[in-house]
Amino acid sequence: LEVTFDVGFDVEDITEINALRAAVNRLACEGPNGLLHLGAQRIAQLQEDVRQRLLRLFTKSPAREPVVPLYYDKPNKWNQVDVSHKMELVQKDKEGKSKGVLYQLHPITLLNM
């Protein structure tokens, strides 16, 4: 699935999207620390965090700058950005091990290279 946008995204937007993904992951993938072991108040707090993050993404102020949509030369191909221009983000648990997640965080593309 390819999506072309008519507004600009910056590192702050990607950071906010990743924070939203991490918040959803906390609700869905925390194993022994997951929803089955949390009280109703804590679950409501996590849900409110996700709701607020979604609202911030959709109602950003000031509004994102309009841009001409960019269509790439190789449609239906993923990962068209050179790997050396990406800053990978790895999610770790408290012991420093990689943990299973529902939503992988987006790598941040290094700008001005």
ZIGILIN-V692910 format. One record per residue. N is the residue number from 0. RES is the residue in one small letter. PSI is psi in whole degrees, 0 to 359 (none if undefined). Layout:
{{N,RES,PSI} {N,RES,PSI}}
This chain:
{{0,l,126} {1,e,138} {2,v,129} {3,t,135} {4,f,150} {5,d,17} {6,v,155} {7,g,145} {8,f,143} {9,d,183} {10,v,324} {11,e,320} {12,d,315} {13,i,320} {14,t,317} {15,e,321} {16,i,317} {17,n,323} {18,a,322} {19,l,314} {20,r,318} {21,a,321} {22,a,318} {23,v,320} {24,n,321} {25,r,323} {26,l,329} {27,a,339} {28,c,28} {29,e,13} {30,g,235} {31,p,345} {32,n,10} {33,g,189} {34,l,325} {35,l,339} {36,h,12} {37,l,153} {38,g,165} {39,a,323} {40,q,317} {41,r,319} {42,i,317} {43,a,322} {44,q,315} {45,l,319} {46,q,319} {47,e,322} {48,d,314} {49,v,315} {50,r,315} {51,q,321} {52,r,319} {53,l,314} {54,l,317} {55,r,321} {56,l,318} {57,f,341} {58,t,38} {59,k,137} {60,s,127} {61,p,158} {62,a,153} {63,r,148} {64,e,135} {65,p,144} {66,v,160} {67,v,127} {68,p,139} {69,l,121} {70,y,125} {71,y,158} {72,d,336} {73,k,79} {74,p,154} {75,n,18} {76,k,133} {77,w,165} {78,n,54} {79,q,355} {80,v,133} {81,d,133} {82,v,328} {83,s,347} {84,h,7} {85,k,140} {86,m,106} {87,e,144} {88,l,126} {89,v,130} {90,q,128} {91,k,152} {92,d,187} {93,k,336} {94,e,2} {95,g,8} {96,k,149} {97,s,141} {98,k,155} {99,g,138} {100,v,155} {101,l,312} {102,y,120} {103,q,144} {104,l,146} {105,h,135} {106,p,147} {107,i,127} {108,t,125} {109,l,128} {110,l,163} {111,n,42} {112,m,none}}
